[in-house]
Amino acid sequence: MSHHVYKHIELTGSSETSIEDAIQRAISRASENVHNLRWFEVIDTRGHIEDGRVAHWQVTLKVGFTLD
């Protein structure tokens, strides 16, 4: 088993559709610039309400990646 050193960053994804979509958008966008993404942890979930309905989701993640 190899030994890894991890670094983590914080990201906030947003979506009008769902919490899961907000998470996927954040991870997908980060993977364009950060390599070796390995794990994530949801640390905050927020939403925007319009006319008594959820209009927008924001999810903040801690994302870990291995260093080269």
PDB file with one MODEL, atoms N, CA, C and O in Angstrom:
MODEL        1
ATOM      1  N   MET A   1       0.841  -1.186   0.000  1.00  0.00           N
ATOM      2  CA  MET A   1       0.000   0.000   0.000  1.00  0.00           C
ATOM      3  C   MET A   1       0.878   1.237   0.000  1.00  0.00           C
ATOM      4  O   MET A   1       1.808   1.347   0.798  1.00  0.00           O
ATOM      5  N   SER A   2       0.583   2.160  -0.888  1.00  0.00           N
ATOM      6  CA  SER A   2       1.384   3.381  -0.945  1.00  0.00           C
ATOM      7  C   SER A   2       0.906   4.376   0.116  1.00  0.00           C
ATOM      8  O   SER A   2      -0.241   4.335   0.560  1.00  0.00           O
ATOM      9  N   HIS A   3       1.794   5.243   0.497  1.00  0.00           N
ATOM     10  CA  HIS A   3       1.481   6.270   1.487  1.00  0.00           C
ATOM     11  C   HIS A   3       1.228   7.570   0.744  1.00  0.00           C
ATOM     12  O   HIS A   3       2.023   7.976  -0.103  1.00  0.00           O
ATOM     13  N   HIS A   4       0.129   8.213   1.060  1.00  0.00           N
ATOM     14  CA  HIS A   4      -0.234   9.448   0.391  1.00  0.00           C
ATOM     15  C   HIS A   4      -0.206  10.611   1.364  1.00  0.00           C
ATOM     16  O   HIS A   4      -0.402  10.450   2.568  1.00  0.00           O
ATOM     17  N   VAL A   5       0.042  11.774   0.815  1.00  0.00           N
ATOM     18  CA  VAL A   5      -0.135  13.023   1.547  1.00  0.00           C
ATOM     19  C   VAL A   5      -1.286  13.735   0.866  1.00  0.00           C
ATOM     20  O   VAL A   5      -1.289  13.905  -0.353  1.00  0.00           O
ATOM     21  N   TYR A   6      -2.256  14.148   1.653  1.00  0.00           N
ATOM     22  CA  TYR A   6      -3.443  14.805   1.117  1.00  0.00           C
ATOM     23  C   TYR A   6      -3.434  16.289   1.446  1.00  0.00           C
ATOM     24  O   TYR A   6      -2.944  16.712   2.493  1.00  0.00           O
ATOM     25  N   LYS A   7      -3.973  17.045   0.549  1.00  0.00           N
ATOM     26  CA  LYS A   7      -4.243  18.460   0.766  1.00  0.00           C
ATOM     27  C   LYS A   7      -5.739  18.615   0.564  1.00  0.00           C
ATOM     28  O   LYS A   7      -6.335  17.894  -0.237  1.00  0.00           O
ATOM     29  N   HIS A   8      -6.350  19.544   1.278  1.00  0.00           N
ATOM     30  CA  HIS A   8      -7.771  19.751   1.040  1.00  0.00           C
ATOM     31  C   HIS A   8      -8.073  21.223   0.830  1.00  0.00           C
ATOM     32  O   HIS A   8      -7.394  22.112   1.345  1.00  0.00           O
ATOM     33  N   ILE A   9      -9.123  21.441   0.049  1.00  0.00           N
ATOM     34  CA  ILE A   9      -9.587  22.777  -0.287  1.00  0.00           C
ATOM     35  C   ILE A   9     -11.084  22.843  -0.008  1.00  0.00           C
ATOM     36  O   ILE A   9     -11.749  21.817   0.136  1.00  0.00           O
ATOM     37  N   GLU A  10     -11.591  24.037   0.063  1.00  0.00           N
ATOM     38  CA  GLU A  10     -13.017  24.222   0.277  1.00  0.00           C
ATOM     39  C   GLU A  10     -13.640  24.798  -0.989  1.00  0.00           C
ATOM     40  O   GLU A  10     -13.116  25.743  -1.578  1.00  0.00           O
ATOM     41  N   LEU A  11     -14.753  24.223  -1.393  1.00  0.00           N
ATOM     42  CA  LEU A  11     -15.471  24.646  -2.598  1.00  0.00           C
ATOM     43  C   LEU A  11     -16.934  24.857  -2.252  1.00  0.00           C
ATOM     44  O   LEU A  11     -17.453  24.227  -1.330  1.00  0.00           O
ATOM     45  N   THR A  12     -17.604  25.740  -2.988  1.00  0.00           N
ATOM     46  CA  THR A  12     -19.048  25.883  -2.867  1.00  0.00           C
ATOM     47  C   THR A  12     -19.649  25.752  -4.252  1.00  0.00           C
ATOM     48  O   THR A  12     -19.359  26.546  -5.147  1.00  0.00           O
ATOM     49  N   GLY A  13     -20.497  24.734  -4.420  1.00  0.00           N
ATOM     50  CA  GLY A  13     -21.207  24.524  -5.681  1.00  0.00           C
ATOM     51  C   GLY A  13     -22.625  25.025  -5.543  1.00  0.00           C
ATOM     52  O   GLY A  13     -23.177  25.045  -4.443  1.00  0.00           O
ATOM     53  N   SER A  14     -23.218  25.431  -6.650  1.00  0.00           N
ATOM     54  CA  SER A  14     -24.596  25.912  -6.609  1.00  0.00           C
ATOM     55  C   SER A  14     -25.407  25.274  -7.728  1.00  0.00           C
ATOM     56  O   SER A  14     -24.871  24.880  -8.764  1.00  0.00           O
ATOM     57  N   SER A  15     -26.716  25.181  -7.492  1.00  0.00           N
ATOM     58  CA  SER A  15     -27.610  24.578  -8.473  1.00  0.00           C
ATOM     59  C   SER A  15     -29.042  25.020  -8.199  1.00  0.00           C
ATOM     60  O   SER A  15     -29.430  25.218  -7.048  1.00  0.00           O
ATOM     61  N   GLU A  16     -29.810  25.172  -9.248  1.00  0.00           N
ATOM     62  CA  GLU A  16     -31.243  25.421  -9.112  1.00  0.00           C
ATOM     63  C   GLU A  16     -32.005  24.109  -9.029  1.00  0.00           C
ATOM     64  O   GLU A  16     -33.201  24.103  -8.740  1.00  0.00           O
ATOM     65  N   THR A  17     -31.314  22.983  -9.283  1.00  0.00           N
ATOM     66  CA  THR A  17     -31.958  21.673  -9.373  1.00  0.00           C
ATOM     67  C   THR A  17     -31.963  20.903  -8.057  1.00  0.00           C
ATOM     68  O   THR A  17     -33.026  20.518  -7.570  1.00  0.00           O
ATOM     69  N   SER A  18     -30.757  20.669  -7.465  1.00  0.00           N
ATOM     70  CA  SER A  18     -30.688  19.798  -6.286  1.00  0.00           C
ATOM     71  C   SER A  18     -29.352  19.968  -5.561  1.00  0.00           C
ATOM     72  O   SER A  18     -28.409  20.570  -6.073  1.00  0.00           O
ATOM     73  N   ILE A  19     -29.313  19.415  -4.355  1.00  0.00           N
ATOM     74  CA  ILE A  19     -28.072  19.383  -3.581  1.00  0.00           C
ATOM     75  C   ILE A  19     -27.033  18.550  -4.318  1.00  0.00           C
ATOM     76  O   ILE A  19     -25.872  18.946  -4.423  1.00  0.00           O
ATOM     77  N   GLU A  20     -27.452  17.398  -4.827  1.00  0.00           N
ATOM     78  CA  GLU A  20     -26.530  16.507  -5.536  1.00  0.00           C
ATOM     79  C   GLU A  20     -25.930  17.192  -6.764  1.00  0.00           C
ATOM     80  O   GLU A  20     -24.744  17.030  -7.050  1.00  0.00           O
ATOM     81  N   ASP A  21     -26.740  17.949  -7.480  1.00  0.00           N
ATOM     82  CA  ASP A  21     -26.242  18.664  -8.656  1.00  0.00           C
ATOM     83  C   ASP A  21     -25.232  19.733  -8.254  1.00  0.00           C
ATOM     84  O   ASP A  21     -24.233  19.935  -8.945  1.00  0.00           O
ATOM     85  N   ALA A  22     -25.484  20.412  -7.149  1.00  0.00           N
ATOM     86  CA  ALA A  22     -24.537  21.424  -6.661  1.00  0.00           C
ATOM     87  C   ALA A  22     -23.197  20.785  -6.310  1.00  0.00           C
ATOM     88  O   ALA A  22     -22.143  21.349  -6.604  1.00  0.00           O
ATOM     89  N   ILE A  23     -23.236  19.604  -5.679  1.00  0.00           N
ATOM     90  CA  ILE A  23     -22.006  18.879  -5.340  1.00  0.00           C
ATOM     91  C   ILE A  23     -21.269  18.482  -6.616  1.00  0.00           C
ATOM     92  O   ILE A  23     -20.063  18.699  -6.736  1.00  0.00           O
ATOM     93  N   GLN A  24     -21.993  17.903  -7.561  1.00  0.00           N
ATOM     94  CA  GLN A  24     -21.366  17.445  -8.800  1.00  0.00           C
ATOM     95  C   GLN A  24     -20.752  18.599  -9.578  1.00  0.00           C
ATOM     96  O   GLN A  24     -19.664  18.463 -10.137  1.00  0.00           O
ATOM     97  N   ARG A  25     -21.446  19.737  -9.617  1.00  0.00           N
ATOM     98  CA  ARG A  25     -20.906  20.909 -10.320  1.00  0.00           C
ATOM     99  C   ARG A  25     -19.592  21.377  -9.698  1.00  0.00           C
ATOM    100  O   ARG A  25     -18.646  21.704 -10.415  1.00  0.00           O
ATOM    101  N   ALA A  26     -19.532  21.410  -8.371  1.00  0.00           N
ATOM    102  CA  ALA A  26     -18.304  21.844  -7.694  1.00  0.00           C
ATOM    103  C   ALA A  26     -17.157  20.883  -7.978  1.00  0.00           C
ATOM    104  O   ALA A  26     -16.049  21.315  -8.294  1.00  0.00           O
ATOM    105  N   ILE A  27     -17.414  19.590  -7.868  1.00  0.00           N
ATOM    106  CA  ILE A  27     -16.365  18.593  -8.100  1.00  0.00           C
ATOM    107  C   ILE A  27     -15.937  18.581  -9.561  1.00  0.00           C
ATOM    108  O   ILE A  27     -14.744  18.505  -9.857  1.00  0.00           O
ATOM    109  N   SER A  28     -16.888  18.654 -10.466  1.00  0.00           N
ATOM    110  CA  SER A  28     -16.576  18.643 -11.890  1.00  0.00           C
ATOM    111  C   SER A  28     -15.706  19.840 -12.278  1.00  0.00           C
ATOM    112  O   SER A  28     -14.722  19.698 -13.003  1.00  0.00           O
ATOM    113  N   ARG A  29     -16.081  21.004 -11.788  1.00  0.00           N
ATOM    114  CA  ARG A  29     -15.308  22.218 -12.114  1.00  0.00           C
ATOM    115  C   ARG A  29     -13.910  22.158 -11.507  1.00  0.00           C
ATOM    116  O   ARG A  29     -12.930  22.507 -12.165  1.00  0.00           O
ATOM    117  N   ALA A  30     -13.816  21.716 -10.257  1.00  0.00           N
ATOM    118  CA  ALA A  30     -12.508  21.620  -9.595  1.00  0.00           C
ATOM    119  C   ALA A  30     -11.606  20.633 -10.313  1.00  0.00           C
ATOM    120  O   ALA A  30     -10.398  20.856 -10.400  1.00  0.00           O
ATOM    121  N   SER A  31     -12.167  19.540 -10.833  1.00  0.00           N
ATOM    122  CA  SER A  31     -11.350  18.515 -11.492  1.00  0.00           C
ATOM    123  C   SER A  31     -10.718  19.023 -12.790  1.00  0.00           C
ATOM    124  O   SER A  31      -9.798  18.394 -13.312  1.00  0.00           O
ATOM    125  N   GLU A  32     -11.197  20.148 -13.313  1.00  0.00           N
ATOM    126  CA  GLU A  32     -10.573  20.743 -14.500  1.00  0.00           C
ATOM    127  C   GLU A  32      -9.224  21.362 -14.172  1.00  0.00           C
ATOM    128  O   GLU A  32      -8.378  21.507 -15.055  1.00  0.00           O
ATOM    129  N   ASN A  33      -9.013  21.730 -12.908  1.00  0.00           N
ATOM    130  CA  ASN A  33      -7.785  22.418 -12.505  1.00  0.00           C
ATOM    131  C   ASN A  33      -6.984  21.697 -11.434  1.00  0.00           C
ATOM    132  O   ASN A  33      -5.774  21.895 -11.326  1.00  0.00           O
ATOM    133  N   VAL A  34      -7.641  20.868 -10.645  1.00  0.00           N
ATOM    134  CA  VAL A  34      -6.974  20.150  -9.556  1.00  0.00           C
ATOM    135  C   VAL A  34      -6.993  18.669  -9.894  1.00  0.00           C
ATOM    136  O   VAL A  34      -8.049  18.107 -10.184  1.00  0.00           O
ATOM    137  N   HIS A  35      -5.833  18.042  -9.858  1.00  0.00           N
ATOM    138  CA  HIS A  35      -5.727  16.633 -10.213  1.00  0.00           C
ATOM    139  C   HIS A  35      -5.738  15.760  -8.957  1.00  0.00           C
ATOM    140  O   HIS A  35      -5.472  16.238  -7.854  1.00  0.00           O
ATOM    141  N   ASN A  36      -6.043  14.500  -9.136  1.00  0.00           N
ATOM    142  CA  ASN A  36      -6.004  13.498  -8.067  1.00  0.00           C
ATOM    143  C   ASN A  36      -7.035  13.742  -6.968  1.00  0.00           C
ATOM    144  O   ASN A  36      -6.764  13.463  -5.800  1.00  0.00           O
ATOM    145  N   LEU A  37      -8.221  14.263  -7.325  1.00  0.00           N
ATOM    146  CA  LEU A  37      -9.282  14.405  -6.327  1.00  0.00           C
ATOM    147  C   LEU A  37      -9.633  13.024  -5.797  1.00  0.00           C
ATOM    148  O   LEU A  37      -9.755  12.078  -6.576  1.00  0.00           O
ATOM    149  N   ARG A  38      -9.799  12.890  -4.467  1.00  0.00           N
ATOM    150  CA  ARG A  38     -10.014  11.581  -3.865  1.00  0.00           C
ATOM    151  C   ARG A  38     -11.274  11.485  -3.011  1.00  0.00           C
ATOM    152  O   ARG A  38     -11.920  10.437  -3.004  1.00  0.00           O
ATOM    153  N   TRP A  39     -11.643  12.539  -2.292  1.00  0.00           N
ATOM    154  CA  TRP A  39     -12.777  12.448  -1.384  1.00  0.00           C
ATOM    155  C   TRP A  39     -13.396  13.826  -1.201  1.00  0.00           C
ATOM    156  O   TRP A  39     -12.788  14.852  -1.507  1.00  0.00           O
ATOM    157  N   PHE A  40     -14.626  13.817  -0.693  1.00  0.00           N
ATOM    158  CA  PHE A  40     -15.256  15.078  -0.322  1.00  0.00           C
ATOM    159  C   PHE A  40     -16.104  14.890   0.928  1.00  0.00           C
ATOM    160  O   PHE A  40     -16.535  13.784   1.254  1.00  0.00           O
ATOM    161  N   GLU A  41     -16.327  15.996   1.611  1.00  0.00           N
ATOM    162  CA  GLU A  41     -17.162  16.014   2.807  1.00  0.00           C
ATOM    163  C   GLU A  41     -18.047  17.250   2.709  1.00  0.00           C
ATOM    164  O   GLU A  41     -17.543  18.355   2.508  1.00  0.00           O
ATOM    165  N   VAL A  42     -19.348  17.081   2.848  1.00  0.00           N
ATOM    166  CA  VAL A  42     -20.263  18.215   2.847  1.00  0.00           C
ATOM    167  C   VAL A  42     -20.167  18.882   4.214  1.00  0.00           C
ATOM    168  O   VAL A  42     -20.384  18.240   5.242  1.00  0.00           O
ATOM    169  N   ILE A  43     -19.840  20.176   4.222  1.00  0.00           N
ATOM    170  CA  ILE A  43     -19.697  20.870   5.501  1.00  0.00           C
ATOM    171  C   ILE A  43     -20.775  21.930   5.722  1.00  0.00           C
ATOM    172  O   ILE A  43     -20.944  22.414   6.841  1.00  0.00           O
ATOM    173  N   ASP A  44     -21.509  22.296   4.661  1.00  0.00           N
ATOM    174  CA  ASP A  44     -22.579  23.280   4.827  1.00  0.00           C
ATOM    175  C   ASP A  44     -23.550  23.183   3.651  1.00  0.00           C
ATOM    176  O   ASP A  44     -23.137  22.974   2.510  1.00  0.00           O
ATOM    177  N   THR A  45     -24.813  23.333   3.934  1.00  0.00           N
ATOM    178  CA  THR A  45     -25.844  23.344   2.897  1.00  0.00           C
ATOM    179  C   THR A  45     -26.748  24.535   3.156  1.00  0.00           C
ATOM    180  O   THR A  45     -27.235  24.737   4.268  1.00  0.00           O
ATOM    181  N   ARG A  46     -26.963  25.317   2.114  1.00  0.00           N
ATOM    182  CA  ARG A  46     -27.820  26.494   2.213  1.00  0.00           C
ATOM    183  C   ARG A  46     -28.764  26.520   1.027  1.00  0.00           C
ATOM    184  O   ARG A  46     -28.537  25.841   0.025  1.00  0.00           O
ATOM    185  N   GLY A  47     -29.813  27.298   1.144  1.00  0.00           N
ATOM    186  CA  GLY A  47     -30.732  27.460   0.031  1.00  0.00           C
ATOM    187  C   GLY A  47     -31.337  28.846   0.005  1.00  0.00           C
ATOM    188  O   GLY A  47     -31.327  29.573   0.998  1.00  0.00           O
ATOM    189  N   HIS A  48     -31.855  29.185  -1.138  1.00  0.00           N
ATOM    190  CA  HIS A  48     -32.521  30.472  -1.351  1.00  0.00           C
ATOM    191  C   HIS A  48     -33.998  30.184  -1.597  1.00  0.00           C
ATOM    192  O   HIS A  48     -34.335  29.298  -2.382  1.00  0.00           O
ATOM    193  N   ILE A  49     -34.867  30.916  -0.940  1.00  0.00           N
ATOM    194  CA  ILE A  49     -36.298  30.691  -1.042  1.00  0.00           C
ATOM    195  C   ILE A  49     -36.962  31.827  -1.807  1.00  0.00           C
ATOM    196  O   ILE A  49     -36.723  33.003  -1.531  1.00  0.00           O
ATOM    197  N   GLU A  50     -37.800  31.459  -2.770  1.00  0.00           N
ATOM    198  CA  GLU A  50     -38.615  32.427  -3.505  1.00  0.00           C
ATOM    199  C   GLU A  50     -40.045  31.906  -3.571  1.00  0.00           C
ATOM    200  O   GLU A  50     -40.275  30.760  -3.955  1.00  0.00           O
ATOM    201  N   ASP A  51     -40.986  32.731  -3.204  1.00  0.00           N
ATOM    202  CA  ASP A  51     -42.407  32.377  -3.265  1.00  0.00           C
ATOM    203  C   ASP A  51     -42.717  31.059  -2.552  1.00  0.00           C
ATOM    204  O   ASP A  51     -43.509  30.250  -3.035  1.00  0.00           O
ATOM    205  N   GLY A  52     -42.084  30.859  -1.402  1.00  0.00           N
ATOM    206  CA  GLY A  52     -42.359  29.679  -0.605  1.00  0.00           C
ATOM    207  C   GLY A  52     -41.757  28.383  -1.118  1.00  0.00           C
ATOM    208  O   GLY A  52     -42.121  27.302  -0.654  1.00  0.00           O
ATOM    209  N   ARG A  53     -40.834  28.481  -2.074  1.00  0.00           N
ATOM    210  CA  ARG A  53     -40.197  27.277  -2.647  1.00  0.00           C
ATOM    211  C   ARG A  53     -38.685  27.462  -2.678  1.00  0.00           C
ATOM    212  O   ARG A  53     -38.178  28.583  -2.716  1.00  0.00           O
ATOM    213  N   VAL A  54     -37.981  26.341  -2.660  1.00  0.00           N
ATOM    214  CA  VAL A  54     -36.519  26.387  -2.792  1.00  0.00           C
ATOM    215  C   VAL A  54     -36.196  26.777  -4.234  1.00  0.00           C
ATOM    216  O   VAL A  54     -36.593  26.091  -5.176  1.00  0.00           O
ATOM    217  N   ALA A  55     -35.479  27.873  -4.391  1.00  0.00           N
ATOM    218  CA  ALA A  55     -35.136  28.363  -5.727  1.00  0.00           C
ATOM    219  C   ALA A  55     -33.694  28.051  -6.103  1.00  0.00           C
ATOM    220  O   ALA A  55     -33.358  28.004  -7.287  1.00  0.00           O
ATOM    221  N   HIS A  56     -32.842  27.837  -5.109  1.00  0.00           N
ATOM    222  CA  HIS A  56     -31.419  27.692  -5.390  1.00  0.00           C
ATOM    223  C   HIS A  56     -30.745  26.985  -4.216  1.00  0.00           C
ATOM    224  O   HIS A  56     -31.046  27.281  -3.060  1.00  0.00           O
ATOM    225  N   TRP A  57     -29.842  26.059  -4.503  1.00  0.00           N
ATOM    226  CA  TRP A  57     -29.055  25.351  -3.492  1.00  0.00           C
ATOM    227  C   TRP A  57     -27.609  25.794  -3.550  1.00  0.00           C
ATOM    228  O   TRP A  57     -27.080  26.046  -4.632  1.00  0.00           O
ATOM    229  N   GLN A  58     -26.958  25.895  -2.389  1.00  0.00           N
ATOM    230  CA  GLN A  58     -25.515  26.098  -2.295  1.00  0.00           C
ATOM    231  C   GLN A  58     -24.976  25.053  -1.320  1.00  0.00           C
ATOM    232  O   GLN A  58     -25.480  24.918  -0.205  1.00  0.00           O
ATOM    233  N   VAL A  59     -23.960  24.324  -1.743  1.00  0.00           N
ATOM    234  CA  VAL A  59     -23.370  23.288  -0.895  1.00  0.00           C
ATOM    235  C   VAL A  59     -21.865  23.538  -0.808  1.00  0.00           C
ATOM    236  O   VAL A  59     -21.177  23.615  -1.826  1.00  0.00           O
ATOM    237  N   THR A  60     -21.372  23.663   0.410  1.00  0.00           N
ATOM    238  CA  THR A  60     -19.937  23.853   0.620  1.00  0.00           C
ATOM    239  C   THR A  60     -19.319  22.509   0.968  1.00  0.00           C
ATOM    240  O   THR A  60     -19.820  21.774   1.819  1.00  0.00           O
ATOM    241  N   LEU A  61     -18.218  22.207   0.290  1.00  0.00           N
ATOM    242  CA  LEU A  61     -17.532  20.918   0.420  1.00  0.00           C
ATOM    243  C   LEU A  61     -16.093  21.121   0.854  1.00  0.00           C
ATOM    244  O   LEU A  61     -15.464  22.125   0.521  1.00  0.00           O
ATOM    245  N   LYS A  62     -15.588  20.166   1.593  1.00  0.00           N
ATOM    246  CA  LYS A  62     -14.147  20.042   1.798  1.00  0.00           C
ATOM    247  C   LYS A  62     -13.746  18.917   0.854  1.00  0.00           C
ATOM    248  O   LYS A  62     -14.284  17.814   0.944  1.00  0.00           O
ATOM    249  N   VAL A  63     -12.808  19.182  -0.049  1.00  0.00           N
ATOM    250  CA  VAL A  63     -12.390  18.214  -1.067  1.00  0.00           C
ATOM    251  C   VAL A  63     -10.909  17.905  -0.861  1.00  0.00           C
ATOM    252  O   VAL A  63     -10.079  18.808  -0.758  1.00  0.00           O
ATOM    253  N   GLY A  64     -10.594  16.609  -0.802  1.00  0.00           N
ATOM    254  CA  GLY A  64      -9.211  16.196  -0.613  1.00  0.00           C
ATOM    255  C   GLY A  64      -8.617  15.629  -1.885  1.00  0.00           C
ATOM    256  O   GLY A  64      -9.293  14.963  -2.668  1.00  0.00           O
ATOM    257  N   PHE A  65      -7.339  15.909  -2.074  1.00  0.00           N
ATOM    258  CA  PHE A  65      -6.611  15.361  -3.229  1.00  0.00           C
ATOM    259  C   PHE A  65      -5.204  14.993  -2.808  1.00  0.00           C
ATOM    260  O   PHE A  65      -4.655  15.547  -1.855  1.00  0.00           O
ATOM    261  N   THR A  66      -4.632  14.050  -3.534  1.00  0.00           N
ATOM    262  CA  THR A  66      -3.266  13.617  -3.227  1.00  0.00           C
ATOM    263  C   THR A  66      -2.261  14.528  -3.929  1.00  0.00           C
ATOM    264  O   THR A  66      -2.491  14.997  -5.043  1.00  0.00           O
ATOM    265  N   LEU A  67      -1.164  14.760  -3.257  1.00  0.00           N
ATOM    266  CA  LEU A  67      -0.087  15.554  -3.848  1.00  0.00           C
ATOM    267  C   LEU A  67       0.785  14.644  -4.720  1.00  0.00           C
ATOM    268  O   LEU A  67       1.003  13.478  -4.389  1.00  0.00           O
ATOM    269  N   ASP A  68       1.276  15.185  -5.829  1.00  0.00           N
ATOM    270  CA  ASP A  68       2.149  14.420  -6.730  1.00  0.00           C
ATOM    271  C   ASP A  68       3.474  14.133  -6.059  1.00  0.00           C
ATOM    272  O   ASP A  68       4.345  13.500  -6.657  1.00  0.00           O
TER     273      ASP A  68
ENDMDL
END
